[in-house]
């Protein structure tokens, strides 16, 4: 799905936002002129209005709140009591222009993937319209106005919170796997909207406008238009379609690609026989790349499944990812590294622009029975019932230093799950794989390790793999502080980088091109260069002058940061790192990218968002 004109569209969105803001501000200023006389006609009485408003918060009126279920009812009771129950926004009967302006903002919540009904759109309109009904008493008119004020105030607080912080708090729905810092719920300034001089202007100004966010808003509109398209399911093919093949499903495939913006109708007109030629292949390859598939142009089952993604699925996915960007959108970070878990890629951004991307492998997804087994473990407290969790958590930190020729201390969980099995099959495995073993603080012969003890609740061993070609962490480790002991690292296992699904690790992030990442991090380093690093890890370099220079400096560079062959390289300035979870985004070429919900986190957010 291509967004050729997305830059222009962003400018248009911003222009109309400011135009809209100007019009609404003007409307507020003109309201008294446009509706002069309505207060006199309906006998508005300030004291009667304030009395009716205060009555809303009394016990006998709680039944009214039970109908509307206002989230901030109790909070607003305290707020209004402090101001002697003086209304804040809807001050009299002549507020139609303000109400109309406010309802426009709430109605446009759909552009953010939100439901206008969450902000009592119909209730506000109906209560305010009822004010002018014939044959009702003055008391009833003022009661309708009071309910309008309370509905408006509650909805303004809710809308403001949703725009500024998101509808959901990720710390509440991902209790053990979301560690990107967001404002504490208890410290969020929920009353800030109530102190604004121009609330309409404020509500427009707080809407997210980062590039990532506005691109997703445009993508949402694009996908909503797909709802009007014929979306018949393309039958799953029995064999792969390759270059030069003819197949009855090709016409359906090209039509779907046209709808999604990866092909134009002229291709069908000029290729009525529908042979899978090189032009058709290129269109499929672009679609595959945008959907995280192996972009070889071969049409297989996975390609057809992606082509059968429904507009509703596209829309829901975008709504979920708009919500994620309301939690955190990176707009205040000029230079950072982003690991996107579902994309299995590492990106480097500078001033909002992508400058580098590298394939990565992330942690394995939890198996289907994980939740049930974890619940049993929590209830029993028996360690052997605890299911292993290898999913890479959502994290924030700063890459502070590199470790060259690292050792690997094997976690107890990996000893139980993998090492025990390998030792059982081959008693010499630990020695062959270059491991040192310690028991009760003393080094022992690896052959003395007992499989039964590797599977126990209290494993008495410390197992460390020495630096070398077969070390599980490769030759470079990228370190940042986090509560899980997760880091980025090299690896001798290269095959998974070619996989479509690269969720294969134990939770850390394997980097396909660690030297490329290291070179970027060392660009502004005052002591170490990429040539020095290559020499230190045993790689050859062409620059003889650099080799000689490093030879002279090596002892000083390693002073205080060398542990045998293992060396730490501290960065002059730590670089922000985000390990995040995004399944939809618009790339630098303006193409909407979709990825599989590898950890089923989209499912959780969607269910909570529209519960």
Secondary structure, DSSP 8 states (H G I E B T S, - for coil): -B-TTHHHHHHHHHHHHHHHHHHHHHHHHHHHHHTTTHHHHTT--HHHHHHHHHHTTSGGGHHHHHHH--TTHHHHHHHHHHTTT--SS--SS--HHHHHHHHHHHHGGGGGT--GGGGTHHHHHHHHHGGG-TT--HHHHHHHHHHHHHHHHHHHHHHHHHHHH-SS-HHHHSTTTEES----GGG--TTGGGG-S-HHHHHHHTS---HHHHHHHHHHHHHHHGGGS--------SS-B-TT-B-TTHHHHHHHHHHTTSS-HHHHHH-TT-B--HHHHHHHHHHHHHTTS--SS-B-HHHHHHHT--HHHHHHHHHHHHHHHHH---TT-SEEEEEETTTTEEEEEETTEEEEEEEEEEE----TTHHHHHHHHHHH--GGG--------EEEEEEEEEEES--EE--HHHIIIIIHHHHHH-TTHHHHTTEEEEETTEEE-GGG--HHHHTSSS--EEEEE-SSTT-TTTTEEEEE--TT---EE--S--GGGG-S--EEESSSEEETTHHHHHHHHHTT-SS--HHHHHHHTT---S-HHHHHHHHHHHHHHHTTTEETTEEEEEEEEEEEEEEE--SEEE-TTSBEEE---TTSHHHHHHHHHT-
